Amino acid sequence: LDDAPVVTLLERGGQHASSADQIITALAADDRAAELLGTNIGAPLIGLRRTVRDDSGAALLHQHSIYHPERFEYHMLLTRDNSTA
């Protein structure tokens, strides 16, 4: 593939991602994750599970990722919707 975001790759393939359900959690490194991420077994890691869906709700992508906490940043922009107030 290339360095493009996965949503861009999906769109290049004719798929339109309209939503994603994402879960971020803490977990302990098992032996494989510790080796791949250069840390100790049992060290704290960040786990991410994401399902990307199209307009009809069909799943386009299931992603499971593990990150070292020192190399992970999560950014959220929170806004208030006053349309029903």
ABEGO torsion letter per residue (X at the ends): XBABBAAAAAAAAGBBBABBBBBBBBBBBBAAAAAAAGBBBGBBBBBBBBBBBBAAGBBABBBBBBBBAAABBBBBBBBBBAAAX
